[in-house]
């Protein structure tokens, strides 16, 4: 059973585009969102201690959302090192926002544990490309500490989502979607299944994508198809991972290779269209 959560957001400089802190009631942890442009002059004591952090950016080659996940005994110093490394050409990615998580009970072993768990979760969710190369996978913590960090991790997931980053939120899958929620699209040259979500429409992996693309196919979907074929997300006409689209129509166009009305093409097991369902 899910319970309500009370979250306090504080706009430090009076705007959501600047530093924002987020805290859950009855939790000793804290989230601090800091724009890259404000890190250099940031004088906050709460980020000078032990913590884990997310650096959000875009992959310059394919435009995919990316994230670097790290840990540090002094997060402020580590963020400034990241800035310096980019200026010296040691880092290739340009992050725009840092989200830091600190807590009174954290220490070096615990943040290494958290970093590894967060990286694993983010990779499995597959919403962001994880740029972190190495973590301390064999960090040893006591059973009680591991339990406490799993609770800490759950709170990180809640707050990072509240701040607008779904890096730790998995997409719906065939395995966890109720059968009566699943919708299907099938033509002579394409076959797919998916589900409507609060974010849009998720097409499940193993969908058969039409080999051809019409001349009037939406430009955005054409480019996405070409990119997916180039990076292996589509292999031999088969979708290799679940994909989120902004709407059922965008999902249908991607699968079919031409503009199509999603509410008409997507149907449930009984053959009832999404338009009729809604």
C-alpha positions as CSV (number, residue, x, y, z in Angstrom):
1,X,0.0,0.0,0.0
2,X,1.3,3.5,-0.9
3,X,1.1,6.2,1.7
4,X,1.1,10.0,1.2
5,X,4.3,11.9,1.5
6,X,4.9,15.4,2.7
7,X,7.7,17.2,0.7
8,X,9.0,20.7,1.4
9,X,10.5,22.5,-1.6
10,X,12.4,25.7,-1.0
11,X,13.4,28.1,-3.8
12,X,16.5,29.5,-2.3
13,X,16.7,32.5,-4.6
14,X,13.0,32.8,-5.2
15,X,12.9,31.0,-8.6
16,X,12.8,27.3,-9.7
17,X,15.6,28.0,-12.2
18,X,18.0,28.6,-9.3
19,X,19.0,26.5,-6.3
20,X,16.1,24.4,-4.9
21,X,16.2,22.2,-1.8
22,X,13.8,19.3,-1.2
23,X,13.1,17.5,2.1
24,X,10.8,14.7,3.2
25,X,9.1,14.9,6.6
26,X,10.8,12.7,9.2
27,X,13.9,12.1,7.1
28,X,17.4,13.3,7.9
29,X,18.4,13.4,4.2
30,X,18.1,16.3,1.9
31,X,18.2,17.1,-1.8
32,X,19.8,20.2,-3.3
33,X,19.4,21.0,-7.0
34,X,22.1,23.4,-8.3
35,X,22.4,24.8,-11.9
36,X,25.9,24.4,-13.3
37,X,26.2,28.2,-13.6
38,X,25.8,28.6,-9.8
39,X,28.2,25.9,-8.6
40,X,31.3,28.0,-8.7
41,X,30.0,30.7,-6.4
42,X,27.8,28.4,-4.3
43,X,28.7,28.8,-0.6
44,X,26.2,26.3,0.9
45,X,27.5,24.4,4.0
46,X,25.1,21.5,3.4
47,X,27.0,20.4,0.2
48,X,30.5,20.4,1.8
49,X,29.9,17.1,3.4
50,X,29.5,13.4,2.4
51,X,26.9,12.7,-0.3
52,X,25.9,11.3,-3.7
53,X,25.1,13.4,-6.7
54,X,23.6,13.3,-10.2
55,X,24.9,15.4,-13.1
56,X,22.3,15.8,-15.9
57,X,23.2,16.5,-19.5
58,X,22.5,15.6,-23.1
59,X,24.6,13.3,-25.3
60,X,25.9,15.6,-28.0
61,X,26.0,12.9,-30.6
62,X,22.4,11.6,-30.4
63,X,20.7,14.0,-28.0
64,X,19.8,11.3,-25.5
65,X,19.3,12.3,-21.9
66,X,22.4,11.3,-19.9
67,X,23.5,11.3,-16.3
68,X,26.7,11.0,-14.4
69,X,26.2,9.5,-10.9
70,X,29.0,10.0,-8.3
71,X,29.9,10.1,-4.6
72,X,32.2,12.3,-2.6
73,X,33.2,13.1,0.9
74,X,33.0,16.8,0.0
75,X,30.4,17.2,-2.8
76,X,31.1,20.9,-3.3
77,X,34.8,20.3,-4.1
78,X,33.9,17.3,-6.3
79,X,31.5,19.4,-8.4
80,X,34.1,22.1,-8.9
81,X,36.6,19.4,-10.0
82,X,34.0,18.3,-12.6
83,X,33.9,21.9,-13.9
84,X,37.7,22.2,-14.0
85,X,38.0,18.8,-15.8
86,X,35.6,19.9,-18.5
87,X,37.6,23.1,-19.0
88,X,40.8,21.1,-19.4
89,X,39.3,18.6,-21.8
90,X,39.3,15.7,-19.3
91,X,35.5,15.4,-19.4
92,X,33.6,15.3,-22.7
93,X,30.0,15.7,-21.4
94,X,28.6,19.1,-20.5
95,X,26.2,18.8,-17.6
96,X,23.7,21.6,-16.9
97,X,22.3,20.6,-13.5
98,X,23.5,18.9,-10.4
99,X,21.2,17.2,-7.8
100,X,23.0,16.4,-4.6
101,X,21.8,14.2,-1.8
102,X,23.3,14.5,1.7
103,X,22.4,13.0,5.1
104,X,23.7,13.2,8.6
105,X,24.3,9.4,8.9
106,X,26.3,9.0,5.6
107,X,29.9,8.0,5.5
108,X,32.4,6.9,2.8
109,X,31.3,3.2,2.8
110,X,27.6,4.1,2.6
111,X,27.9,6.6,-0.2
112,X,29.8,4.0,-2.2
113,X,27.0,1.5,-1.6
114,X,24.4,4.1,-2.7
115,X,26.4,5.1,-5.8
116,X,26.5,1.5,-7.0
117,X,22.9,0.9,-6.3
118,X,21.8,4.1,-8.0
119,X,23.8,3.3,-11.1
120,X,22.3,-0.2,-11.3
121,X,18.8,1.2,-10.9
122,X,19.3,4.0,-13.5
123,X,20.7,1.5,-16.0
124,X,17.8,-0.8,-15.6
125,X,15.3,2.0,-15.9
126,X,17.0,2.9,-19.2
127,X,15.6,6.5,-19.3
128,X,19.0,8.1,-19.2
129,X,22.4,7.0,-20.6
130,X,24.5,6.4,-17.5
131,X,27.9,7.9,-17.9
132,X,29.5,6.6,-14.7
133,X,32.1,4.0,-15.8
134,X,33.1,2.4,-12.5
135,X,31.6,2.0,-9.0
136,X,32.5,0.1,-5.8
137,X,30.5,-3.0,-6.4
138,X,32.0,-4.9,-3.5
139,X,31.5,-2.4,-0.8
140,X,30.8,-4.2,2.5
141,X,28.3,-2.7,4.9
142,X,26.4,-4.2,7.8
143,X,23.0,-5.7,7.2
144,X,21.4,-3.0,9.3
145,X,23.3,-0.3,7.3
146,X,22.2,-1.9,4.0
147,X,18.6,-1.8,5.1
148,X,18.9,1.9,6.1
149,X,20.5,2.8,2.7
150,X,17.7,1.0,0.8
151,X,15.2,3.3,2.6
152,X,17.5,6.3,1.9
153,X,17.6,5.1,-1.8
154,X,13.8,5.0,-1.9
155,X,13.6,8.6,-0.7
156,X,16.2,9.6,-3.3
157,X,13.9,8.1,-5.9
158,X,10.9,10.0,-4.6
159,X,12.7,13.4,-4.5
160,X,14.6,13.1,-7.7
161,X,11.3,12.4,-9.4
162,X,9.7,15.3,-7.7
163,X,12.4,17.6,-9.0
164,X,11.6,16.5,-12.5
165,X,14.1,13.8,-13.2
166,X,12.6,10.3,-13.8
167,X,16.1,8.7,-13.9
168,X,15.1,6.0,-11.3
169,X,11.5,5.5,-12.5
170,X,11.1,2.3,-14.6
171,X,8.8,2.3,-17.7
172,X,5.8,-0.1,-17.5
173,X,6.7,-3.5,-19.0
174,X,4.7,-6.5,-20.2
175,X,5.5,-8.2,-17.0
176,X,4.0,-5.6,-14.7
177,X,1.2,-4.3,-16.9
178,X,-2.3,-5.7,-16.3
179,X,-3.4,-7.8,-19.3
180,X,-6.6,-5.8,-19.8
181,X,-4.5,-2.5,-20.1
182,X,-2.4,-3.8,-23.0
183,X,-3.1,-2.4,-26.4
184,X,-2.1,-3.9,-29.8
185,X,-1.3,-2.6,-33.3
186,X,-1.1,-5.0,-36.1
187,X,-0.9,-4.7,-39.9
188,X,0.6,-6.8,-42.7
189,X,4.0,-5.3,-42.1
190,X,4.1,-4.3,-38.4
191,X,3.0,-5.7,-35.0
192,X,3.4,-4.1,-31.6
193,X,1.9,-3.9,-28.1
194,X,2.0,-1.2,-25.6
195,X,0.2,0.7,-22.8
196,X,-1.1,4.2,-22.1
197,X,0.8,5.8,-19.1
198,X,0.6,9.2,-17.3
199,X,3.7,10.2,-19.4
200,X,2.4,9.2,-22.8
201,X,2.5,5.8,-24.6
202,X,5.0,3.0,-24.0
203,X,5.7,0.5,-26.9
204,X,7.0,-2.8,-25.5
205,X,10.2,-4.3,-26.8
206,X,10.1,-7.0,-29.4
207,X,7.7,-5.0,-31.5
208,X,8.0,-5.6,-35.3
209,X,8.6,-2.3,-37.0
210,X,7.6,-1.7,-40.6
211,X,10.7,-1.9,-42.9
212,X,9.5,1.1,-45.0
213,X,8.9,4.7,-44.2
214,X,6.5,6.8,-46.3
215,X,7.6,10.1,-47.8
216,X,5.1,12.0,-45.6
217,X,6.2,10.3,-42.4
218,X,6.6,12.9,-39.6
219,X,10.1,14.2,-39.7
220,X,10.7,13.7,-36.0
221,X,9.6,10.1,-36.2
222,X,11.7,9.5,-39.3
223,X,14.8,10.8,-37.6
224,X,14.1,8.8,-34.5
225,X,13.6,5.6,-36.5
226,X,16.9,6.3,-38.4
227,X,18.7,6.9,-35.1
228,X,17.3,3.7,-33.5
229,X,18.4,1.6,-36.5
230,X,21.8,3.1,-36.4
231,X,22.4,2.6,-32.6
232,X,20.9,-0.9,-32.5
233,X,17.6,-0.1,-30.7
234,X,16.0,-1.5,-33.8
235,X,17.7,-4.7,-35.0
236,X,16.5,-6.6,-38.0
237,X,13.2,-4.8,-37.8
238,X,12.6,-5.7,-34.1
239,X,12.5,-3.2,-31.3
240,X,15.1,-4.2,-28.6
241,X,13.8,-2.1,-25.7
242,X,10.7,-0.5,-24.3
243,X,10.2,3.0,-25.7
244,X,8.2,6.0,-24.4
245,X,6.4,8.2,-26.9
246,X,4.5,11.5,-26.3
247,X,1.3,10.1,-27.6
248,X,-0.4,6.9,-29.1
249,X,-0.2,8.6,-32.6
250,X,3.5,9.2,-32.3
251,X,4.0,5.6,-31.3
252,X,1.8,4.4,-34.2
253,X,3.8,6.5,-36.7
254,X,7.1,5.1,-35.4
255,X,5.9,1.5,-35.8
256,X,4.1,1.9,-39.1
257,X,6.4,4.3,-40.9
258,X,3.6,6.8,-41.8
259,X,1.2,9.2,-40.0
260,X,-1.5,7.3,-38.3
261,X,-4.2,8.0,-35.7
262,X,-3.1,6.2,-32.5
263,X,-6.6,6.2,-31.0
264,X,-7.9,4.3,-34.0
265,X,-5.0,1.9,-34.6
266,X,-4.3,0.8,-31.0
267,X,-6.9,-1.7,-29.8
268,X,-7.4,-3.9,-26.8
269,X,-7.6,-7.7,-26.9
270,X,-11.3,-7.5,-27.8
271,X,-10.6,-5.3,-30.8
272,X,-12.0,-2.2,-29.2
273,X,-10.0,1.0,-30.2
274,X,-8.4,3.3,-27.8
275,X,-10.7,6.0,-29.0
276,X,-13.7,4.0,-27.9
277,X,-12.1,3.0,-24.6
278,X,-11.4,6.6,-23.7
